[in-house]
Amino acid sequence: MKVLSFDFLRPLMLLCVLFATGGMTVHQMVYSRSWHEPLEVLIYPINADSSLITHNYINTLSTDTFAEIDEWFAAEARRHQVSIEQPVSVRLGKRVESVPPPLPLDQGVLHTVLWSLKLRLWVFLNTPDDESNLRRVRVFVAYYEGEDDKPLAHSIGLQRGLIGVVNAFGHKQQTRQNNIIITHEILHTVGASDKYNFFGGPEFPHGYANPHRQPLYPQRYAEIMVGRIPTSAYTSYMATSLKSVRMNTLTASEIAWYD
């Protein structure tokens, strides 16, 4: 009797997992973008650098820390004439003691798929599915003490799995900018795309909160999927809070905000 080798079983097992997660993904995409009731968002803080400063900052966090995210979504829903009064409900989850798997250096398809599966396994092990995730976004915020003038790694929002991984500075003065990044990644999980150019600045017209403004510059607000306020065709600066950020009509259509 011929025994199947592990080299054959491994891709077969991978295909089975992909089919199973693919079916779940379709349901998540439908339910998370229905907007008949608030989309639940759980924030899981992580002390990513094991720093005492980061530890102490995480101890100050509460659901109220993220209340402006709820308020921003509600205000934008009114502005886009979406009927739901509270599109998103954010609350603080438990602290997670391990860090998620890093993005692979090789961005090839196979490495990306394997990383995605590793991430989903890590998410399951750290936040067991005790309730339906069809309308629940889990955002893991890895806080760092950080170094001056040294940027953190990119944050990620995945529509497949409704998972966000945010890298943020664990300092009180950074809280409001952290909320911009968290909001940005939440929107990725429900279908919004990035709208910055090759250099990281706002792409015209899609990366502008108001591409029809006259005069065009300076813009008053940043578009949420860029986070930078254009002052000219070549210059922009980072918004400091969600009060300086808007969602344009393209982003609204990408997340199915239409009555």
N, C-alpha and C positions, 0 to 999 in steps of 0.2 A: 504493500500500500504506500503510495507516494504521499509524503508529508509536505504540506505547503511551507515554504520558507518564510522567515520573518520579513525578508526583503519584499516579498509579495504581499504579505498581510498588512504591512505598514501603510502603503498607499491606499489599500482597500479600506482600512479603518479610517484613514483620513477622509476618504470620499464619503463614508457613512456619516461621519461627524459633520461634514460640510452640508450634506443633504438635510440632516436634522436641524442644524442651525439656520440653514436657508429658509426652511418652513417657518421657523420661529420669527425670523427677520421680517418676512412678509407681513405676518400678523402685527408685529410691533410697528412697522411703518404705517399700517392702516390705523391702528388704535391710537398711536401717539400723536397723529396729525388730524384727528377728528375734531378736536377743540369743542366737544360738547360738555366737557367737564375739565377741571384743572389738571394739567400734567404734573404729576408728582416728581419732585427733584430732591434727592437725598445727597447731602454733602458729607463726604467722609474725609476728615483731616488726617494727614500723615506727617510725622516728624521725620522728614526725609534725610536730614543730616545729623540726627541724634544730638542736636544742639540744645543747651539749656535755654537759650534765648527763644528758640523755636518752640520748645516745650511750653515755656511760660506764655508765649503768644497764643498757642492753641488752647491753653486753659482759659483764655479770655473769650473764646468764640462761643456764640449761641445762635439760635435760629434768627434772632434779631439782627445779627451781623449781616445777614443776607436778605433782610426785608426789602431793601431798595431794589433787589432783582425782581421780586414780585410786583413792586410798585411800578417799575419800568415797563414790564410786560403789560400790566393793566393800562398804563397810559398810552403805550403804543397800539394796543388793541382798540382803544377809543379813537385814536388818531386815524387808524386804518378802517374804522367803522366795522370792526368785528364784534359780533354780538356777545361773546363770552366776556364777563366782567373780570374774571381772574383766570387768565390763561395758564399760569404757572403757580405752583405752591412749593416753595423751597423750605426745607428744614434741615437742621444739623443732625447727621447720623453719628454713629459711634466712631471713636478713633481707631484707625487701622494701624497695626504694628509693623507691617512689611511694606516694601516699595514694589510697585508694579514692574513687570519686565520692561527693560528699555527697548526703544525702537531699534531694529537691526541697522547696522551700518550699510549693509547691502539692501537696497530698496527694491530688489527684484520681486516678482510676483510670488514665487514660492516662499521666500523668506518673510514677506509681508503676511501671507496667509498663515504661516506657522506662528508668527508673532501674534497675530490676531487670536488664534486658538489658545496660545499660552496666556494671553491677557484674559480671555474669557474664563479659563480655568482658574487663574489667580483671583478674578472677581468672584467666582463662585465659592472658592475656598475662604475668602475673606468676608464675603457678604452672602451667606447662604440664602437661597431663594425660598424664603418663608411666606412669600406672597407673590402675586402675579407681577411680572415685569413688563406686561404689555403697555402699560402707561406709566412706567416708573423709570426715570433717568437716574443713574448712579454716577456721581461726579467725585472722583478721588483727587483731592487737592494735596499735592506734595509740597509742603512748606519748607523753605530753606532760610537760614540766616543770611546767606548770600555774601558776595563780595562787591565792593564798589566798582562800578563800570564793567561788571562782568555779567552778561545776560544769562538767564536761565534757558534750559532746553525748551523747545517748542511744546506747547500744549496740544492735546488731541481730543477731538470729539468724533465718536463713531456712531453712525446711524444704525449700523448692524450691531445690535446688542444694547443700544441706548446707553453707551458708556462714554464718560469723559475722564480724561487724565489731565489735570492742570498743574503746572509748576508755578509756584507763587512765592513771594517773599513774606516771611513771617514777621512783619513789622506793622504796627498800628497805622503808620502813615501810608502804608501800601494797601490797606484794606479796600479802599474804594476802587483803585485800579485793578486789584485782584478780582473784584466783582464784575468789572468789564470783561475780563478774560473768561471768567466762569460763565457769564451770559453768552459770550461768543461761542463757547464750546457746547453749551446747551442747545444753541441754535443749530450747530453742526449735527447734533443727534437727531434733529427733526427735519433735516434736508437742506439747510442753508449752506451756501458755498462761500469760500474766501473771495474777497474782491480787491486784493492788493496786486500791484504790478510786480515785475521782476525784481525791483529794488526795494520792495516792501512798503511802498507808498500807495495811496489810494489810486485805483485805476479809474479813469474817466470813461464813461459816466457812471458805471456800475458801482464804483467804490465811493461815490459821493452821496451824502444824505439828501442834498438838494441840487441835482445837476442842472436845474433850470433857473437857479437863483441869478438875479441881475442886480449888480454885477456878480459874476461868478465867484470872485475872490474878494475877501477871505470868506470861506464857508463858516457858518456858525456852529455846525455840529459835525461830529464824526459819524460815519456809517458803521454800524455795529460789527460788520464782518471785516472791517479794517481797523477801526479803533483810533484812527488818526484824522485830525482836522486839517484839510488842505488850506494853505495860505497863498499858494500859487501853483502853477502847473508842475513845479519841481520841488516844492517845499511843503512840509506838514509837521504837525506836532501831536504827541500822544494826548488823548483826552484824559482828564484827571478823575472823572467820575461819570456815572451813567447819566447825570444831568446834562452832560455835553454830548450825548450819543443819541442817534435816531436809527430807525430801521427804514430803509427805502422800499419802494414798491416792488422791486425785483426780489429782495430778500423776503418780503411778506408773501409774495406769490410762491416762492420756493418752499415755504413751510405751510402752504395751503391755507393762508389767511385770506379767505374770500367768502362772502356770504352768498 
